């Protein structure tokens, strides 16, 4: 007796169509184009999970630099003085301080 594969195919197609939710045009309705779109989307997602870390680090540095320049210090001089005084705060925390607690950044700048 032959095996009919309609149920399996239908399940695979449903899975692809569920993943294409929010896409436009034929990717949303065509199985073939939808599968291509899902593969591409997953590649971008994988790549951008790594790029996100890179982008956030740049944002943190920009925020810290803007905050310390208000006190007449450059970012590189500020980080050098922190290292010299054994202050072990990472860029993420320093960025949060720069945005939410400017007085704390001012105190850190005065360490020199």
N, C-alpha and C positions, 0 to 999 in steps of 0.2 A: 504494500500500500504506500502511495507516495505521501510525502509530508508537505502540506500547504503552509507557506511561510507568511501568510497575510497578517497574523496576529503579531509576530515578531517585528515585521516591517512597520506595522502601525504603531507599535510601542516606540520604536526608534524614531519614527517621524514625529510622534507626539513630543518626545524628549527634545528634538531639535527645535520644534515650533515653540516650545515653552522657553527655550533659551533665546530665541529671536524676538521675544516680546520687547517692544520699544524700538525695533529697527524699522527702517522705512522701505517702501517700494517692494520689489520682488523678493528681497531677503525675508520679508515677513510672511510671504505666502508660498514661496517656492522651496521645496526641500533641498534641491541641489544648491541654489544660491544661499539659502539659509545656513546650510552646513558650512559653506565657505565663509560666510559672515561670522559664524560662531567661532570657527578656528582662528580667524584673524582677530576677533575680539579677545579671545583667550590669550593670544600671543601678546597683544598690546597690554593686557592686564598684568601678565607676568613681568614684562619689561618695565612697566610703569610703577609696579610695586617697589622696584629698586630705584627708579628715578625719583620717586617721591621723597625718599630719604635724602637724596642729593639736593633736591629743590628746597626742602625744609631747612637743611643746614645753611644754605645760602641766605634764606630768609632770616634765620636767627642771627647770622653774622651782620646782615644789613641793619637789623633792629638794634643790635648792640652798638654798632658803629655810629648810628644816628644818635643814640642816647649819650654816648661818651663824648661825642664831638660838641655837644651842648656845654660840656665842661672843659673844652679846649684840649682834648686828648684824642689821639687816633686809636683805631681799633688795635693795631699791632702793638702800640706802646701800652695800651690797657692790658692786653693779654700777657705781655711780657712782665708787667708789674704784678699781675695776679700770680704768675708762675714764680716770680722772685719771692713773693710773700706767702707761698704755699697755700694759696686759695684754690681748692679743687672743686670749682663749680663748672659744670659743662655748659655748652653754648645754649642749650634749650632752656635751662634754668635762668641763665643770665638774660636771655631774651624775654622770658616771663617777667623778670624783675624790671627790665627796661620799660616794658609796656605798662605794668601794673603798679610798680613800686619805684618810682624815680629816685626817691630818697636813698634807697638801698644802693643804687648804682652810684649816686653821688658819694656815698661813704666808701665804696670800693675804689672809686677814682682817687680819693684822698689818701689811700694807703701808701702809694708811691714808696 
